């Protein structure tokens, strides 16, 4: 773990999981669709944009612009991927939650 450990809030954890699930096709709309489908929670593009910016500033993810898209008025998509530090933070968050739930004797039977 790096000297300054990075913690992920609940929404950042959902974003990280959606980015991992989408792989190299992770961009705004695909991330929103993944989170909404998996959680049933509505999400705004503004909230996602702010979160992606914050996570990038923390060094948890990096972004790159794709080719311009005629369907988007010529604007390129912003693709994102977790950095090694972001993956470590996501794994750490998952591990902490798992330990907390397991100590309660709660089992997921999803």
N, C-alpha and C positions, 0 to 999 in steps of 0.2 A: 504494500500500500504506500502511496506517496506520502511525504511528510505532512502535507495538508490534506486530510481526508475530505473527499467531496460527498455530500449527502444529497439524496434526491427526495424531493417532496412527492406526495401522492400523484399529482398530475405529471410531474417529470418522469416518474416510474412508468406511468401509462404510455407516455410519449416514447420513452426508451424501448419499451416492449413492442410498441407498434413499429418503430423503426427497425428493430431486429426482425420482426415478422415480415416486413415488406422487403427487406434486403436492399439490393441496389435499386429498387423501384420506390424507395421511400421519399415522398414529397408531400406537400401540404394536404391535398385532397385525399391521397391514399392513406395518410396517417389518420386524418379525421374519420374516414370511412371505417378503418380498422378499429379505432377506439369506440366509435358509436355502435358498430356491429357487435363488438365483444362485451361492452359494458352496458349498453342501452342508455347511455348518458349523452345528451346533445352537447355539441362542442362548437365553438365559434372559431373561424379562421384567425381572428384577431388574437384570441387567447393562445392559439397554437403558435402564431408568429412570434409573440412576445416570449413564449417559453423556449422556442427554438433559438431565438437570439440570446436569451439568458444562458441556456445550456452551452451554446457555442462560446460565449464569453468565459464560461467556467472551464472550457477545454474538454467538455464531455461529448461534443459532437463537432463535426465539420460539415460544411456545406459547399456545394458547387452548383453552378448554373448549367442547365442543359441547353440544347439548341432552342432557338426561338420557335414558338409554336403558333401557327396561324389561328388555331382554335382558341388561343388565349390573347388574341390581338397582337401577336408578334412578341409577346413577353416569354422569356424562358422560364422553365420550371426550376425551382430550387430543390435540388436533391440533397438529402442529408444522410450521414452515417455516423454511428457511434465511434468515438476514438477508443483506444485501449483504456484510457482513464474512464471514459464513459461506460464501457463494458464492465470494468471493475466496480464502478459505483453502482451500476444496476445489479450486478451479481451480489454485491454487499447488501443492498437494500432487500433483495429477495431472501437472502440468507437470514437476515435479522427478522423479517416478518415470519419466515418459516419457523425459526426457533421460538418466537413468541407464541405462534399458534400451536406448535407441537407441545409446548410446556403446559398448555391449557387442556391437552388431550383431545383437541378437535381434529378430526380427520376429514379431509375433503373426499367426497365420493362422486365427483362430477361426472 
